[in-house]
Amino acid sequence: MPHIVIGEIQQREAVRVGNSLTEKYLGVWVTDAPDELLPGHTSEVTLKLMYWPEERHTEVMAGATFTLREGPNIIGFGKVLNSPTPNERENPAQS
């Protein structure tokens, strides 16, 4: 299952203390993506937060950058293009 970690896209290794990962991993699933993703090319991919709205990941907002992970391995990076509106963040059942 892929995860995102909000932070600098230049990061190329997971932050660890001993054998423990110390960053906040946010579970996501891919809901729309090109059939083929080529290394070194830009693609627009739609990711959904797995535990939204039960967990309100306020750091996931338009403009935030992230790395895409499989376990501790960084497999991609990106920028959030769209995120829940402030009203959806406060009242997810009403959206």
C-alpha positions in Angstrom: 0.0 0.0 0.0 1.5 3.4 -1.0 1.8 6.3 1.5 2.7 9.9 1.2 4.8 11.9 3.5 4.3 15.7 3.4 7.7 17.4 3.1 10.5 18.4 0.7 10.5 16.6 -2.6 14.3 16.7 -2.6 14.3 14.1 0.3 15.6 10.8 -1.0 15.7 8.7 2.2 13.2 7.9 5.0 14.0 9.5 8.4 14.8 6.7 10.9 15.8 6.5 14.5 17.3 3.0 14.8 14.9 0.8 12.9 11.9 3.0 13.5 10.5 5.3 10.8 9.8 8.7 12.4 7.7 10.5 9.8 3.9 10.7 9.5 2.9 8.2 6.8 -0.5 8.9 5.2 -2.1 5.9 3.5 -3.4 6.6 0.0 -4.8 4.7 -2.9 -4.5 5.5 -6.6 -7.8 6.2 -8.2 -6.7 7.6 -11.6 -3.3 7.4 -13.3 -1.9 7.0 -16.8 -1.5 3.4 -18.0 2.3 3.9 -18.1 4.5 6.0 -15.9 7.9 6.6 -17.3 11.0 7.5 -15.1 11.9 11.2 -15.5 8.6 12.2 -16.9 5.8 14.2 -15.2 2.4 12.7 -14.8 -0.8 13.7 -13.1 -2.1 11.0 -10.7 -5.2 11.1 -8.5 -4.6 9.8 -5.0 -7.2 9.5 -2.2 -6.5 9.6 1.5 -7.5 6.2 2.9 -8.8 7.3 6.2 -10.5 10.6 5.2 -12.6 12.0 6.8 -12.1 10.1 10.0 -8.6 11.4 10.1 -8.3 15.0 9.0 -4.9 15.4 7.5 -4.8 19.2 7.6 -1.2 19.2 6.2 -2.6 17.9 2.9 -3.5 21.1 1.2 -3.1 22.5 -2.3 0.6 23.5 -2.8 2.0 21.1 -0.3 4.8 18.8 -1.6 5.3 15.2 -0.7 7.2 12.0 -1.3 5.4 8.8 -2.3 6.5 5.8 -0.4 6.3 2.0 -0.4 7.5 1.2 3.1 10.7 3.2 3.7 11.4 3.4 -0.1 10.8 6.7 -1.8 9.3 5.8 -5.2 8.1 9.2 -6.3 7.4 12.8 -5.3 4.8 15.4 -6.1 2.7 18.4 -5.3 -0.9 18.5 -4.0 -3.0 20.1 -6.7 -6.4 19.9 -5.0 -7.4 19.3 -1.4 -10.6 19.3 0.6 -12.1 22.8 1.1 -12.1 24.3 4.6 -15.8 23.5 4.9 -15.2 19.8 4.0 -12.4 19.7 6.6 -14.7 21.0 9.3 -17.9 19.2 8.3 -17.1 16.2 6.1 -20.5 14.7 6.5 -22.1 17.8 4.9 -20.0 17.8 1.8 
